[in-house]
Amino acid sequence: MLDIKVIREKPDYVKERLAARGAGDERHIDEVLALDEQRRKCLAEVEQLKAQRNRSAKEIGALMAQKKLAEAEVKKTEGKQIGERIAILDKQVAEADAAREQILLRLPNLPHPEVPLGKTSADNPEIRTWGARPEMAFKPKSHTELCESLKLVDFARGTKLSGSGFLLYTGWGARLERALIQFLLDLHISQHGYTEVSPPFIVSREVMVGVGQFPKFEDQAYAVQEGADASTLGKQYLVPTAEAPVANIHREEILKESQLPIYYCAYSPCFRAEAGAAGVGTRGMIRVHQFDKVELIKIVKPEHGYEELEKLVGNAEKVLQALGLHYRVICLCTGDMGFASAKTYDIEVWAPGQGGYLEVSSCSNCEDFQSRRMNLRYRTEQNENRFPHLLNGSGTALARLFVALLETHQQADGSVRIPEPLQPYLKTDCLRAP
């Protein structure tokens, strides 16, 4: 959530930054300011009336002591009228507060001044690449062909079980998926200093609001219902990513400055109602409703936010380097970045069978946007409460990592070579057709 103080003090700057996103959100700033001014005027009047009521109460006491009962009754009537006016103003404050809050909850974060201007993904500058595109003496197969010939994924039965956009991993495919998850967790815990947590896969509405998923993206979530009790529908949701529960671990808490930075790492399945919509994407594993991901979360002091973002990207890159996968890092432009982010890097891995890049990690600094929404603060040594920067990144996401690995390490005979770091998990160096 944007800081109302910044909106008050720098309205033109806020409008300019929002306009850079190209979604027209800047038009709501004047409405926010009008509601804020209405709220503040009402509060000021309430304070004046309360002071007047207090003075009147003292006068009534003095009049009663002097046996001036008629005058005391007049003052009591005035006090009652003041109380009624305060009640009206309190209601107006609450209404203005709620209206202002609803607008603020739908406003995206301000892009950092260093974020490149642009409208679409075509405007995202490439920051760097690693490795080279694999050269093959044969026409590379797509992951769907490899999955079917090696019996790694049963696409038809996955659809039979749950509908389009759901996968049934089988045999070595299930083992490879599990091995990748274990490898990712072990890497980030042992080499990058993250603490592993295992969060719930169902979260409350407040958690979704905290990370900025709600209210804007509520139509893209899977709501759950407790049995046949329809009144529970919409109180809890399947996680769209482990970011939702993990970033909220310390919601409504005041941490000690000495506790920062905090690094969390978590595995979760991810459920995206829009991701595998009918007619979107191609057959296979690239756009699905359910996929696995290892998420990285950082809670840091604001002065370290962007230094930590660069480290976060490096942590995700290590995954692809260890697996021998060519990739590139791009910086999302203002028109392509996520709702809660102030700056985002995407890591895209090369998939030979697709003849293109696939996003496998998105690393963002949300600054204090999310911590304000979840009221997460830390107390400085000077006894000042501040909002920390929250960062999140995929470390990394499957099934696209699965796709890139199969397509990159496929062999002419249709087998797939297993990168050395995964061999201890799978107890094999190659996947072959049964």
C-alpha positions in Angstrom: 0.0 0.0 0.0 1.2 3.5 -0.8 2.2 5.8 2.0 -0.5 8.4 2.4 2.0 10.9 3.7 3.9 10.6 0.4 0.7 11.1 -1.5 -0.1 14.2 0.5 3.4 15.7 0.3 4.3 14.7 -3.3 1.0 14.2 -5.3 2.6 15.1 -8.6 5.5 12.7 -8.1 3.1 9.9 -7.2 0.9 10.6 -10.3 4.0 10.7 -12.5 5.2 7.3 -11.2 1.8 5.7 -11.5 1.4 7.1 -15.0 4.7 5.4 -16.0 2.9 2.1 -15.5 0.4 3.1 -18.3 -2.7 1.7 -16.5 -4.3 5.0 -15.7 -4.1 4.6 -11.9 -2.9 8.1 -11.4 -6.4 9.4 -12.0 -7.4 8.0 -8.5 -4.9 10.2 -6.6 -7.1 13.3 -6.5 -10.0 11.1 -5.2 -7.7 9.8 -2.4 -6.6 13.3 -1.5 -10.2 14.5 -1.4 -11.3 11.7 0.9 -8.2 12.2 3.0 -8.9 15.9 3.4 -12.5 15.1 4.3 -11.3 12.7 6.9 -8.8 15.1 8.4 -11.4 18.0 8.6 -13.8 15.7 10.4 -11.2 14.5 12.8 -10.1 18.1 13.5 -13.7 19.1 14.3 -14.2 16.1 16.5 -11.1 17.1 18.5 -12.5 20.6 18.9 -15.9 19.3 19.9 -14.4 16.9 22.5 -12.4 19.7 24.0 -15.6 21.8 24.1 -17.5 19.0 25.7 -14.8 18.6 28.4 -15.0 22.3 29.2 -18.8 22.0 29.3 -18.6 19.1 31.7 -16.5 21.1 34.1 -18.9 24.1 33.9 -21.8 21.8 34.6 -20.0 20.6 37.7 -19.4 24.1 38.9 -23.0 25.1 38.2 -24.3 22.2 40.1 -22.1 23.0 43.0 -23.6 26.6 43.0 -27.2 25.1 42.8 -27.7 26.8 39.4 -29.7 23.8 38.2 -31.4 25.5 35.2 -28.2 26.7 33.7 -26.7 23.3 34.3 -29.5 21.7 32.4 -28.9 24.0 29.5 -25.3 23.0 29.4 -26.3 19.3 29.6 -28.5 19.8 26.5 -25.6 21.5 24.7 -23.3 18.5 25.7 -25.9 16.1 24.3 -26.0 17.9 21.0 -22.2 18.0 20.9 -22.2 14.2 21.5 -24.6 13.7 18.7 -22.5 15.8 16.3 -19.4 13.8 17.3 -21.2 10.5 16.5 -22.1 11.9 13.1 -18.6 13.0 12.4 -17.1 9.7 13.7 -19.3 7.9 11.1 -18.2 10.2 8.4 -14.5 9.6 9.4 -15.1 5.8 9.2 -16.8 6.1 5.8 -14.0 8.3 4.4 -11.4 6.0 5.9 -13.0 2.9 4.3 -13.4 4.6 0.9 -9.8 5.8 1.0 -8.6 2.4 2.0 -10.4 0.6 -0.8 -8.8 2.9 -3.4 -5.3 2.6 -1.8 -5.6 -1.2 -1.8 -6.2 -1.2 -5.6 -3.3 1.2 -6.4 -0.1 -0.5 -7.5 3.3 0.2 -6.1 5.4 3.1 -7.5 8.1 2.0 -9.9 11.6 2.8 -8.7 13.1 5.8 -10.6 15.7 3.4 -12.1 13.1 1.1 -13.7 13.2 1.6 -17.5 10.1 3.2 -19.1 8.1 1.0 -21.4 4.7 -0.3 -22.2 5.1 -4.1 -22.9 7.6 -6.9 -22.5 9.1 -5.8 -25.8 10.5 -2.8 -23.9 12.3 -4.9 -21.2 16.1 -4.4 -21.5 18.4 -7.5 -21.3 20.8 -7.1 -18.4 23.0 -10.1 -19.0 23.2 -13.7 -20.3 24.9 -16.8 -19.0 26.2 -19.7 -21.1 25.4 -20.3 -24.7 22.4 -21.8 -26.5 23.1 -25.5 -26.9 24.1 -26.6 -30.4 22.5 -29.9 -31.4 23.3 -32.0 -34.4 19.7 -33.1 -34.6 16.3 -31.4 -34.5 15.5 -31.0 -30.8 12.2 -32.5 -29.6 9.7 -30.6 -27.5 9.2 -31.5 -23.9 5.8 -33.0 -24.7 7.4 -35.5 -27.1 10.1 -36.3 -24.5 7.6 -36.7 -21.7 5.5 -39.0 -23.8 8.4 -41.2 -25.1 10.1 -41.4 -21.7 6.7 -41.7 -19.9 7.5 -38.8 -17.6 4.1 -37.1 -17.7 0.7 -38.5 -18.6 -1.1 -35.4 -20.1 -4.3 -37.2 -21.0 -4.9 -38.7 -17.6 -4.0 -35.4 -15.8 -6.8 -33.8 -17.8 -9.1 -36.7 -17.0 -8.5 -36.2 -13.3 -8.7 -32.4 -13.0 -9.4 -30.8 -16.4 -7.0 -28.9 -18.7 -4.0 -27.3 -17.2 -3.2 -30.1 -14.7 -0.4 -32.6 -14.9 0.1 -36.2 -13.8 3.8 -36.9 -13.3 4.6 -40.6 -13.6 7.7 -42.8 -13.0 10.9 -41.0 -13.6 9.0 -37.8 -14.2 7.6 -37.8 -10.7 11.0 -38.6 -9.3 12.7 -35.8 -11.4 10.1 -33.3 -10.1 10.8 -34.3 -6.5 14.5 -34.3 -7.1 14.4 -30.8 -8.5 12.4 -29.5 -5.5 14.9 -31.1 -3.0 17.9 -29.8 -4.9 16.5 -26.3 -4.9 15.8 -26.3 -1.2 19.1 -27.8 -0.3 21.0 -25.3 -2.5 19.3 -22.2 -1.0 19.6 -23.5 2.6 23.2 -24.7 2.5 24.8 -22.2 0.1 22.7 -19.0 0.3 21.7 -18.8 4.0 17.9 -19.2 3.8 15.9 -20.8 6.6 13.5 -23.4 5.3 9.8 -23.2 6.3 6.9 -25.3 5.2 3.8 -23.1 5.1 0.1 -24.0 4.8 -1.2 -24.2 1.2 -4.5 -22.6 2.2 -4.4 -19.0 3.4 -6.8 -16.4 4.7 -8.2 -13.5 2.7 -6.1 -11.1 4.8 -2.9 -12.9 3.8 -3.8 -12.4 0.1 -4.5 -8.7 0.7 -1.1 -8.5 2.5 1.0 -9.4 -0.5 -1.2 -7.5 -3.0 -3.0 -10.4 -4.6 -6.3 -9.0 -3.4 -8.5 -7.2 -4.1 -7.2 -6.6 -7.6 -6.6 -10.2 -8.6 -9.3 -11.9 -6.7 -10.8 -13.3 -10.0 -7.6 -15.2 -10.6 -7.6 -17.2 -7.3 -9.0 -20.5 -6.3 -11.4 -20.0 -3.3 -12.1 -22.9 -1.0 -15.2 -24.0 0.9 -15.5 -26.0 4.0 -17.6 -29.0 3.1 -21.1 -28.0 2.3 -21.0 -24.8 4.3 -21.4 -22.2 1.5 -20.9 -19.4 4.1 -17.2 -20.3 4.3 -16.5 -19.8 0.6 -14.1 -16.9 0.0 -12.6 -16.9 3.5 -9.7 -19.0 2.5 -7.8 -19.6 -0.8 -5.3 -22.0 -2.4 -1.9 -20.3 -2.5 -0.9 -18.7 -5.8 2.7 -19.0 -4.6 4.5 -19.6 -1.3 5.1 -15.8 -1.2 1.6 -15.3 0.2 2.0 -17.3 3.4 5.7 -16.8 3.9 5.8 -13.0 3.4 3.0 -12.8 5.9 4.7 -14.9 8.7 5.4 -11.7 10.7 2.3 -9.8 9.7 1.1 -7.4 12.5 4.4 -7.9 14.4 7.1 -5.4 15.4 10.4 -7.1 14.9 13.7 -6.1 16.6 16.2 -4.4 14.3 18.7 -7.1 15.3 16.5 -9.8 13.7 17.0 -8.4 10.3 17.7 -9.5 7.7 15.4 -12.5 7.6 15.7 -15.0 4.7 13.0 -17.6 4.2 12.9 -20.4 1.7 9.8 -22.6 1.0 8.4 -25.1 -1.3 4.7 -25.1 -2.3 2.4 -26.1 -5.1 1.0 -22.9 -6.8 -2.6 -22.6 -8.0 -3.4 -20.1 -10.7 -7.0 -20.0 -12.0 -6.0 -17.9 -15.0 -2.7 -19.5 -15.9 -4.0 -22.4 -18.0 -7.2 -20.9 -19.3 -8.7 -22.5 -22.3 -6.9 -21.5 -25.5 -4.0 -19.9 -23.7 -0.5 -21.2 -24.4 0.3 -24.5 -26.0 -0.2 -28.1 -25.1 2.2 -29.3 -22.5 3.7 -27.9 -19.3 4.3 -24.2 -20.0 1.0 -22.8 -18.9 -0.8 -24.8 -16.2 -3.2 -24.2 -13.3 -1.0 -26.0 -10.8 2.8 -26.1 -10.6 5.5 -26.4 -8.1 7.9 -23.7 -6.9 10.5 -22.9 -4.4 10.1 -19.4 -3.2 12.7 -17.0 -1.6 11.6 -14.3 0.7 13.7 -11.5 2.3 12.7 -9.1 5.1 15.4 -6.4 5.2 16.1 -2.8 6.3 15.1 -0.3 3.6 18.7 0.9 3.1 19.7 -2.6 2.1 16.7 -3.4 -0.1 18.3 -3.0 -3.5 21.6 -4.6 -2.6 19.6 -7.6 -1.3 17.6 -7.6 -4.6 20.8 -8.1 -6.6 21.9 -11.0 -4.3 18.4 -12.5 -4.6 18.7 -12.6 -8.4 22.2 -14.2 -8.0 20.7 -16.9 -5.8 18.2 -17.8 -8.5 20.8 -17.7 -11.2 22.9 -20.3 -9.3 20.2 -22.8 -9.9 20.4 -22.5 -13.7 24.2 -22.4 -13.7 24.4 -25.6 -11.7 22.1 -27.3 -14.1 24.0 -26.1 -17.2 21.1 -24.1 -18.6 21.5 -21.0 -20.8 19.5 -18.0 -19.6 19.2 -14.3 -19.7 18.3 -11.7 -17.0 15.9 -8.9 -18.0 14.7 -5.8 -16.1 10.9 -5.4 -16.3 9.9 -2.0 -17.7 7.3 0.2 -16.0 4.4 -1.1 -18.1 5.3 -4.8 -17.6 6.1 -5.0 -13.9 3.9 -6.6 -11.2 1.3 -4.9 -9.0 3.3 -4.9 -5.8 6.8 -4.5 -7.2 9.0 -1.4 -7.2 11.6 -3.1 -9.3 11.7 -6.6 -10.9 14.2 -8.8 -12.7 13.0 -11.8 -14.6 15.2 -14.8 -15.4 14.4 -16.5 -18.6 15.8 -19.9 -19.5 16.4 -21.1 -23.0 14.2 -24.1 -24.1 15.6 -25.6 -27.4 12.4 -27.5 -28.2 10.4 -24.3 -27.9 13.0 -22.2 -29.8 12.6 -19.5 -27.2 13.0 -18.3 -23.6 10.8 -19.3 -20.7 10.5 -17.3 -17.5 11.5 -19.4 -14.5 12.1 -16.7 -11.9 10.8 -13.3 -11.1 12.7 -11.4 -8.4 11.2 -8.2 -6.9 11.8 -5.6 -4.3 8.4 -4.5 -3.1 9.9 -1.9 -0.8 7.5 -1.2 2.1 4.4 -1.7 -0.1 3.5 -5.1 1.3 4.8 -4.5 4.9 2.3 -1.5 5.1 -0.6 -3.7 3.9 0.2 -6.4 6.6 1.4 -3.9 9.2 4.8 -5.5 9.6 7.3 -3.2 11.3 10.7 -3.3 13.0 11.9 -1.2 15.9 15.2 0.6 15.4 17.8 1.1 18.0 16.5 4.7 18.3 13.1 3.2 19.3 11.5 4.2 16.0 9.0 1.9 14.3 9.7 1.5 10.5 8.4 -0.6 7.7 11.0 -3.1 6.3 11.5 -3.8 2.6 10.0 -7.2 1.5 11.6 -9.0 -1.4 10.4 -12.2 -3.1 11.9 -14.4 -5.9 11.3 -17.7 -7.5 14.2 -19.9 -6.7 13.0 -21.3 -9.1 9.6 -22.3 -10.7 8.7 -25.7 -12.1 7.3 -26.9 -14.5 9.2 -24.6 -16.9 12.5 -25.6 -15.3 11.5 -29.2 -15.9 10.8 -28.3 -19.6 14.1 -26.5 -20.1 16.1 -29.2 -18.4 14.6 -31.9 -20.7 14.9 -29.9 -23.9 18.5 -28.7 -23.2 19.9 -32.1 -22.1 18.2 -34.3 -24.6 20.4 -36.7 -26.6 20.1 -37.8 -30.2 18.8 -41.2 -29.2 15.9 -39.7 -27.3 17.4 -40.0 -23.8 17.9 -37.1 -21.4 21.2 -36.6 -19.6 20.9 -35.7 -15.9 23.1 -32.8 -14.8 25.6 -33.9 -12.1 24.1 -32.0 -9.2 20.8 -33.9 -9.6 22.4 -37.4 -9.9 22.7 -38.0 -6.2 18.9 -37.4 -5.9 17.9 -39.6 -8.8 20.6 -42.2 -8.5 21.0 -42.1 -12.3 22.8 -40.0 -14.9 20.4 -40.6 -17.8 16.7 -41.0 -18.5 15.9 -43.5 -21.2 12.7 -44.9 -22.8 11.4 -47.9 -20.9 
